[in-house]
Amino acid sequence: MLSKKNSIISPCNFKGRVKNHAPTSTFSHHSSLHFQLSTLLSTLYTALFTLSTLATPSSPHPTPHTLHATPYTPHPTRHTLHATPYTLHPTRHTPYPCTAEEFFYIPSVSFSLLKTSLNSRARLGLLKTAHGEIPTPIFMPVGTAASVKGVSPRNLTELGAKIILANTYHLHLRPTTPIVAQMGGIHKFCSWDKPVLTDSGGFQVWSLKSLRKIKENGVEFRSHLDGSKHFFSPESVMQSQREIGADIIMAFDECTPYPSTKEEAEKSLAYTNRWTRTAFEYLAKNPPLHGYEQKFFGIVQGGMHPELRIQAIEKLKEINPDGYAIGGLSVGEPAETMYKMAEVCTEHLPQNYPRYVMGVGTPVNLLELISRGIDMFDCVMPTRNARNGMLFTSAGILHYKSARHKTEDIPVDSKCSCYTCKNFSRAYLRHLFCAGEILVLELASIHNLHFYLHLMETAREKIANENFEEWAREQISILQREI
């Protein structure tokens, strides 16, 4: 399977214009007949192009990167109009009548590496998607079932969230991905107009353990909800993610357990490598369903075996995904082992692609991994811990359900500007928790998500100003304290 950059051998150049491949002739190049034929062909070509332009007023103007006075009609599978002006892709829209087979496809550059720290591998980047731009490093709040628990889309927007995560496994079970598609895709379904990433469900299926059976072509499993039998294959998972309509979709992988022998990790990695290629080939034949491009990220597995991680990266490079995720971390291994595996991966991952560590982690984990060259993170920790009485603050970890906060008429964090800290006291949050009032779930989740998102915003500022490492060391020592 050829990579996207070399998928078609074409008589068109990179701008999509037909090259002049005139047939070899016995006539002299300067002969009168040849000149007349060339003139006639040129005239016909110009006439055809003029007619085609007049016949289709919504087609792109011969001058690149402009919009017509008449409304632009989007391609039924690739393009939708947004509030921001539509920009013609420099390689897909051309003023010349050229068939699909004649285009030499060059994918758009969706990630820009803006800066790398001089003192670590920390990176500043910008990831462009159909629903907006994502500055990196970034944390993605987890909305497993198309909802971030306890937090509305309006709250998320006010918090400054740039992207959220949903899960294919859970949406497959309920409401089912065809229903999400019928509702117009996940953005319309949950009223979120910014980017969405969907996990493939590989980790969730892996975690079912006794309820699943791994086969060569996928995984058979029983629902944790009602015991009903289901089967995930690379093709079916990609189809589900097409139906969901996320901006970034993940390969279907087999999460390598910890601990695992090298032989066990090799067997697991073989499944992931094979399923990733199958998924990639499926996507090439089955375009998006909701009218915009979806980025495809491959997942690096290999357990805690550096040589297998490197092998996985080299296999992924063959298909040239839009981004690289590192899976199989934070599955029970020591933190230092996780950091070591991340370092191994970032040493071998291509520079100009986004890097995403899946399912991680604490604020300290995030800062450590940013310094090792990771760009994207997701974790249920901020909302789950918030619902269970634990908050992250600029002074350390606060257990707000503790009795010692019963009469504390002070905010959770005096340095925090979130809605919760500006309006409510520690005593009030403790009261809500002890009384079983659901408002505390929202207020606590808002604070923790604000903390994570603000931490990433500050990290970006520090990387830009070349003082990330000093700041991160100071934060790491503070964030592990309990107050």
Secondary structure, 3 states (H helix, E strand, C coil): CCCHHHCCCCCECCCCCECCCCCCCCCCCCCHHHHHHHHHHHHHHHHHHHHHHHHCCCCCCCCCCCCCCCCCCCCCCCCCCCCCCCCCCCCCCCCCCCCHHHCCCCCCCCEEEEEECCCCCCEEEEEEECCEEEEECEEEEECCCCCCCCCCHHHHHHHCCCCEEEEHHHHHHCCCHHHHHHCCCHHHHHCCCCCEEEECCHHHHHHCHHHEEEECCEEEEECCCCCCEEEECHHHHHHHHHHHCCCEEECCCCCCCCCCCHHHHHHHHHHHHHHHHHHHHHHHHCCCCCCCCCEEEEEECCCCCHHHHHHHHHHHHHHCCCEEEECCCCCCCCHHHHHHHHHHHHHHCCCCCCEEECCECCHHHHHHHHCCCCCEEEECHHHHHHHCCEEEECCEEEECCCHHHCCCCCCCCCCCCCHHHHHCCHHHHHHHHHHCCCHHHHHHHHHHHHHHHHHHHHHHHHHHCCCHHHHHHHHHHHHCCEC
